[in-house]
Amino acid sequence: MNIRKMEERDIEAVSTVCLASFTNSIADTLSDKGVSTFSEIAASSAFLKRMKEDNLMLVAECGGEIEGVIELREGRHVAMLFVEPEKQMKGIGKKLLLSALRYARVDTVTVSASLPSIPAYKKYGFECKGDIAESAGLVYQPMEIVLNHSVQPVITA
């Protein structure tokens, strides 16, 4: 598996991975508004727009196929972390996260974790900060991880 920066040619595959993973594990927990909001965020055109902003986007690629993606906004916030449903629980998310955190520009990185993803983020070393919230139909738990830049974050297996 290769972790690399996302390129424009990857956008369709990345959008497909995000939507497949979202549909598989998160969509059923949200209202129609939340599903619609996420569909807009994960659309190819939205990824293309965000690529031109201050966002780091990395993909996990194996055999020419995109298996996962992570987006780090402004070097401080994990905006997306999705792995192809049949490839989950194989360490791809962990590798993407570790790779992205190397680009962090702050000591504390945040994520607005979907409720089904909270256990994974806890395993990665994130802690819940604040109350569960909702924005445009997306329900999330604010979480953060404090980085020690001399040592990589502690992520359990």
N, C-alpha and C positions, 0 to 999 in steps of 0.2 A: 504494500500500500504506500502511496505517495501523498504527502500533504503539500499542497502548493497554493499559490495565490489564484483566485478565481479569475478567469478571463471571459471576455464577452461571448466567446464560443460555448461557454459552459452554462449560460443563463437558462436556457430551456431545460436542461437536465437538472439544474439546481432547483428550479421552480417545481419540477415534477417530483423530486425527492422531498421537498418541503411539504407539498400538498399531500403526498402519499402518507408521510409520517403523521402529519396533522390529522388527516382523515382517520388513520388507524388508531390514534391514541388520545386525541384531544377534542376533535369536533363534537363528539357525543356529549361532552361536558359543558358545551356552550350554547347560547341562544343562536337563532338564525342570524342575528346582527353580528355576533362574534365570529361566526363562520364566514360571513360576507366580508367583514373587516380583514380577517386573516387572508382570505383569498386575494384581496386587493394588495396586501403587503407582500405576499409571496408570488405575485404575478411577475412575469418576465420583465415587463416595462418598469415595474417598481424596483426590481433588482438593478436594472440598467441605470436608472436614475441614482440609486444609492451608491453604485460603483463610482460615480463621479463626485461623491461627497467624501467626507472624512471617515470612511468606513473601510476596515480591513475585512476582506472576505476570503476565506480559505476553503478549499475543497479537499476531500479525501477521495483519491482516485485509485482504482485497482483494475488492471487490464483494460484501461481506456474508459471505464465506466465510473461515473460519479456516484459515490456511496454515501457521502455526507457533506455537510456545509456548516460553517460557523461564520457569524458576522460580528465583528467587534466595532462598535460605534464610538468614534472620537477617542479611541484608545482607553475607554473606561467602562463600556457597557456591552454585555453580550446581548445582541439584539435577536439573533437566530442561532439555534444549534439543533440541527435535524440530521438524522441518519435514516437511510432506506429501511423500512420496517423489517424486512427479512435479514438485515445485516446488523440489527441492534444487539446489544449485549456481547459484542465481540471486541470492544475496546476502541472502536472508531471514534465515538464521541469524546472519550478521554484523550485520545491523541490530538483531535482537533482542538479541544479546549487548552491543553498544554501548549500547543503550537501558538494559539492566539494570545494566550496570556504572556508570552514572551514579548509581545508588542504593546503591552499595557503601558500607559503613560502616567498612571496614578498608582498609589499604593493599595487602593480599595476598588475592586471591580464589582459592578452590580449586574443583576439580571432580574427581569420581571418574569419569573418562572410560571408557566402554566401549572395548574394544580397537579395534573398527573406527573409532571416532571420534577416535582419537589424532591422525591427520594433520590433521584439521580444527581441533582445538584448538591444535595447533602453529602452524598457519597464522594463528590468531587471536592468537598471542603467548604461549600457555601453555607451560610447561616441565614435563617429567616430574620428579616429586619422590618418591623412594622406589620401592619394588618393586611389581610387579603383585600385587594382592590379590584376595580373594574374600570375599563376604558374602552369605549366604542364596542361594548359587548365582549371584550376579551377580559377574562377573569385571571388574576395573577397574584403571586406572592412575591413581594420585594425580597430579594436575597443579595448577599454580598460575600466576597472573599477578600481577606486581607493578604496581600502578597508580601513575601519576604524575597526581595530581588536577588539575594545571594543564594537562595535555595528555591527550587521550584515548589509550587503549592503541593500540599500533601493530598493526594487523591488515592483513596483506598481502592482495591481491586474489585 
